[in-house]
Amino acid sequence: MLGILVRKEIADNLLSYKFFVVILLSAVLIFTSLFVMGRDYKSRVADYQLIKPKPDQAIAVLPPNPLSVFAKGLEDSLARSYEPSVIGIEARTGRSSANTVFDFFPAPDFVYIVKVVLSLVALLFGFDRISREREAGTLKLTLANPVSRGALLFGKWLGNLFSLAVPFFLITGIGLAILHLDPSFRMTPSGYGRLALILLLSLFYMALFLSLGLFVSAVTRRSATSLVVLLLLWALMVFVLPNTGTLLARQIVEVPSSRAVMEKRNQIWTREVLKTFSDRGNRTSHFQTMNEEIKRLEEDYRNRVDRQVRLAKALNRISPAAGFVYTATEMAGTGIGEDSRLKREVVRYRDQVLQTGTLENNMAPAFSYKYRPLGEVMAEGGLFDIAWLLVFNVFFFAAGFVRFLRYDAR
């Protein structure tokens, strides 16, 4: 019986113009996103070949990450070149277009398309599955057959999820194949594994909104009412809650601006350099004092930023959209955790070149960096975010099931 219900939902979708409209729109957006982000990646690879440091230069810079085509995240920050010096670390900005219009309309990446557009598509698949059939009178006829309400609801959920998943994986696979036509785009086997996990996570995320759509459809008696309620909930979960958490974190944990920290660092450097002219016999102690004060200043700044980021992430996780973005970008190696780890490694690299005295004689060791393994990503919050998405899925489906048991099909 369950198989019959699933096939019925798939057939209803295939015979609906709504299915082809939303799938066509999704395909256009995904292909456009991959094309634009692929061109952007190719430009960043060309820029990296120009700024790539020589083996004896004390400059830390990472090559572009191929997975940033799908999850841009903090790739612009990760792609910066860091040049350690006696007074600190100079972080130079990454590549930006000369056309300032691009700053107002940045290209959405694959994760953004899933977070905003495909979540809305999932709602459109589920918002009228119960209320519309009640209005048409087919729900009463279906329940007259020997089928339980639980099996009927699960069949609707499974059939619509299948109708979402097959076009989603097919469109993404075609887009990935087109990307590989460009010889500059190459991924490692571990990169394919991470991408597969991102796609699976995206399916969990879309299934959540499908469950939400079925739940609201079981609560309301008219499909128009269901659509209005779902659009309000979608805007709240995708846009309002993540931004609210970030604003609250900024108010609770104060962090000085990077410009203020830089000015303070320059003041310390100027003060100690002037002291060396009046105390020529004690230059070493002055430079040591300067290094210690600058190190404490930068460490305090990093600790404040880390506290603010941790609080913002904790507050934002009330929204499944935020948890999805956090986990997807961490899997891709473009997340907040990867950016923090890179900056810690740059600080260690600066200490290394200063201690060995290779900064002045252009004999500095090359900077090397390895992205965090997936096990570490999962242990540092990835598993929690995935479990949180599953909890949302189970909660909305269970709530819809309880409500549907008492739903008046007349």
Beta strands, then each sheet from edge to edge (+ up, - down):
strand 1: 81-85
strand 2: 88-92
sheet 1: 1+ 2-
end
